[in-house]
Amino acid sequence: MPATPESKVKAAVVKLIKQYGAYYFFPATHGYGRSGVPDIICCVKGKFLAIECKAQGKLPTALQDREINAIRTAQGIAAVARESNLDMIEQILKELTDDKKSNNT
């Protein structure tokens, strides 16, 4: 079965997460899960990071926007990853793992 554009983004994001040694998982949202939760939940040096993966040109749904905004309101970090902005995801990971910046908590 060929990879979908979104699954390619997920694979690229996971590769980055692993390079930075972060804890991550894909939350189950069917059945007892919560709808709209981002695709990947991470803990990076004690910081909460949630990443919604989208194919190029696709937008988060209203439920996904609600969850992203709730995470940001709670002072967590939430981002939408696409093939075109993987450098932004890497920059977030880099900043979260930079000992000079993460020691101020």
VEXZAPA-235642 format. One record per residue (C-alpha): x, y, z; residue in three letters. Coordinates in steps of 0.1 Angstrom, whole numbers, padded with zeros to 4 digits, always signed. Layout:
! VEXZAPA-235642
XYZALA...
***
This chain:
! VEXZAPA-235642
+0000+0000+0000MET+0016+0033-0010PRO+0022+0060+0016ALA-0003+0088+0017THR+0011+0124+0017PRO+0001+0128+0054GLU+0018+0095+0064SER+0050+0108+0047LYS+0048+0139+0069VAL+0042+0118+0100LYS+0073+0096+0091ALA+0095+0127+0086ALA+0083+0143+0119VAL+0090+0110+0138VAL+0125+0109+0123LYS+0131+0144+0136LEU+0117+0136+0170ILE+0139+0106+0173LYS+0170+0126+0164GLN+0163+0149+0193TYR+0156+0120+0217GLY+0121+0132+0226ALA+0094+0109+0240TYR+0064+0107+0217TYR+0033+0087+0209PHE+0003+0087+0186PHE-0029+0090+0207PRO-0058+0067+0199ALA-0088+0090+0192THR-0114+0064+0183HIS-0137+0049+0209GLY-0126+0064+0242TYR-0102+0090+0228GLY-0108+0126+0224ARG-0116+0139+0189SER-0093+0165+0174GLY-0062+0157+0194VAL-0030+0163+0173PRO-0014+0133+0156ASP+0018+0132+0177ILE+0022+0140+0214ILE+0057+0147+0226CYS+0076+0155+0258CYS+0109+0173+0250VAL+0130+0180+0281LYS+0099+0184+0302GLY+0081+0206+0276LYS+0047+0195+0261PHE+0047+0195+0223LEU+0018+0184+0201ALA+0021+0181+0163ILE-0008+0178+0138GLU+0005+0164+0105CYS-0012+0175+0073LYS-0007+0169+0036ALA+0003+0200+0017GLN-0027+0223+0012GLY-0048+0207+0039LYS-0060+0226+0069LEU-0068+0214+0104PRO-0104+0207+0111THR-0124+0228+0135ALA-0120+0201+0162LEU-0082+0201+0156GLN-0081+0239+0158ASP-0099+0237+0191ARG-0074+0213+0205GLU-0044+0232+0192ILE-0057+0264+0207ASN-0064+0246+0241ALA-0028+0234+0242ILE-0015+0268+0235ARG-0038+0283+0261THR-0023+0258+0286ALA+0011+0271+0276GLN+0020+0239+0257GLY+0034+0240+0222ILE+0013+0230+0193ALA+0023+0230+0156ALA+0009+0219+0123VAL+0035+0201+0102ALA+0036+0198+0065ARG+0063+0188+0040GLU+0070+0224+0034SER+0076+0234+0070ASN+0096+0205+0085LEU+0124+0230+0092ASP+0100+0248+0116MET+0094+0215+0135ILE+0131+0209+0137GLU+0137+0245+0150GLN+0111+0239+0177ILE+0128+0206+0187LEU+0162+0223+0186LYS+0151+0252+0209GLU+0134+0227+0233LEU+0166+0207+0236THR+0190+0236+0238ASP+0203+0234+0274ASP+0209+0271+0276LYS+0173+0279+0268LYS+0156+0251+0287SER+0174+0258+0320ASN+0152+0288+0327ASN+0123+0267+0340THR
***
